[in-house]
Every structure is written in structure tokens, then in C-alpha cells.
Amino acid sequence: MSILVNKETRLLVQGITGREGAFHTEQMIAYGTPVVAGVTPGKGGSWGVGNVPIFETVHEAVTATGANTSIIYVPAKFAPDAVLEAADAGVPLIICITEGIPALDMMRVRAYLDTTKSRLIGPNCPGLITPGEAKVGIMPGHIHTRGRVGVVSRSGTLTYEVVYALTLRGIGQSTAVGIGGDPINGTSFVDVLKLFENDPETRQVVMIGEIGGTDEEKAAEFIATRQDRGIAGGQSARRAPSRRDRGDGCRANVRNEFKVEG
């Protein structure tokens, strides 16, 4: 078992012909993720990396290939419409890697998503991976190993660091999820914790927060009601920098203070 992505994932890539889209599509295919379609307006009918068929629209791609997951590698200017197009096509899971999307645009996107059955991971996130089954995003696949510890993080870089630390200790992961650090995103800590709670393979969870917002506090309140689950928490900085101190306060401080059993 796992959450969100697995061997049944059928992935379409929005922006597959761009530099980032093409590169990471190759990486996802190499990992074993079934990439069944790409979408680039104006290039429908052609073929992308890995002989992936390219369609004009997400709706066409879903109809032709049965894609059930979409990943978005398009510039911030076009990313909100890409998310809306995927949701409008009924894609159950949408992952948006793009950073720099204005909060006002994301308010519009989130309002629409709340009227659909689509789930958004991101934006400004590294994606997610279920080791040995599917890699969807930009996470380095080789540092992950199969196991029983779920990982959820707002920080992309710290996701990699924590996963690698777990792997070095012989502790495998069920699924690692990067939800993104933007103020308005599609999936919260609590959303992911609930998914892990219902996954029989996930026995413990590592949650990594960042400065800003209240998502960590909401997650802590949720965790307090679930004392039968093992959850280790980390924070990516000791404190927010003041106007007079922008040195040490900005430095990431990830301390190895928790114990996780595989």
C-alpha cells in the first residue's frame, strides 16, 4: 500500500516539450513511472521524450489514454490555467511543480478546485514518490527506499535531506510527499496525515515544517488527537529573522532529535 501514487498511476505531463518537462519526464520514465501522455498546445499529434504521445488538451489526453494523474511543468504565467484545465478534465490528482504563482491567482484556482473532486499537490513543490512504484515530480529517486515511514514536508530540499537520512539508517519510506511552501496550496499537512493514517503500510510519519502560516499548528492539533500514531516533527528554522538580525535566524537548523523505527 501507499498513498496518492503507485503502480496504478497513469501520468500525463503538462509542458512535456519544455526544458524542465522533458528532462524530468525522462527521469520519471527511467524510474518506472508509467507516463502515458503529454500536453502542449500547438504540438498535438507529435511525440515527446520516451515516445510519449502529445495532445493539444488535457481532455483529449485523458480520453485517449485514461491518465489519472497530471504533473505541471509550465511557467507561472500559465500554470493556474493548466491546473484548471486538468481539474476540468476530471483528473483526480494534479501535481504543480511551478513556483512563483501569485497568491491572487491561486485563490481563484483553489476556489474552483473546491468545487471538484480533483486534489492538487503544490504549487511550488517537488512532487511525491512511492519508492519502487512511482516517482512524480523532481525528487531524486535513488535516495528513497521502500518501508513504513511516511514523509510530508513543505520544504523541497529538506524532504530530500530527511529521506536520505532515513535511508542511510536503513529506514524505508511508504510515500514521501512535498506539499509546497506557498501560502495557498492544494493539500495541507492535515490532509496528508489523514491519508497516512488510513494507509495500513505506514506505521510512522515524519513531518517537516517551515516558518510562516498556521499549517503546522493545525497539524499539531490534529496529531494531538491521534496519540496511537508515531509522528516525528521537525522545523526548518529556529526562528524568523528580525530586521536587525538576518544572519543566523535565516539559517536552516535541522537537528537530529527524533527517533524513527522502521
Secondary structure as GFF3:
##gff-version 3
##sequence-region A 1 262
A	DSSP	beta_strand	11	14	.	.	.	ID=ss1
A	DSSP	alpha_helix	19	31	.	.	.	ID=ss2
A	DSSP	beta_strand	35	39	.	.	.	ID=ss3
A	DSSP	three_ten_helix	49	51	.	.	.	ID=ss4
A	DSSP	beta_strand	54	55	.	.	.	ID=ss5
A	DSSP	alpha_helix	58	65	.	.	.	ID=ss6
A	DSSP	beta_strand	69	72	.	.	.	ID=ss7
A	DSSP	alpha_helix	79	88	.	.	.	ID=ss8
A	DSSP	beta_strand	93	96	.	.	.	ID=ss9
A	DSSP	alpha_helix	103	113	.	.	.	ID=ss10
A	DSSP	beta_strand	119	121	.	.	.	ID=ss11
A	DSSP	beta_strand	127	130	.	.	.	ID=ss12
A	DSSP	beta_strand	134	137	.	.	.	ID=ss13
A	DSSP	three_ten_helix	141	143	.	.	.	ID=ss14
A	DSSP	beta_strand	146	153	.	.	.	ID=ss15
A	DSSP	alpha_helix	156	168	.	.	.	ID=ss16
A	DSSP	beta_strand	173	178	.	.	.	ID=ss17
A	DSSP	alpha_helix	189	197	.	.	.	ID=ss18
A	DSSP	beta_strand	204	209	.	.	.	ID=ss19
A	DSSP	alpha_helix	215	224	.	.	.	ID=ss20
A	DSSP	beta_strand	230	235	.	.	.	ID=ss21
A	DSSP	three_ten_helix	248	250	.	.	.	ID=ss22
###
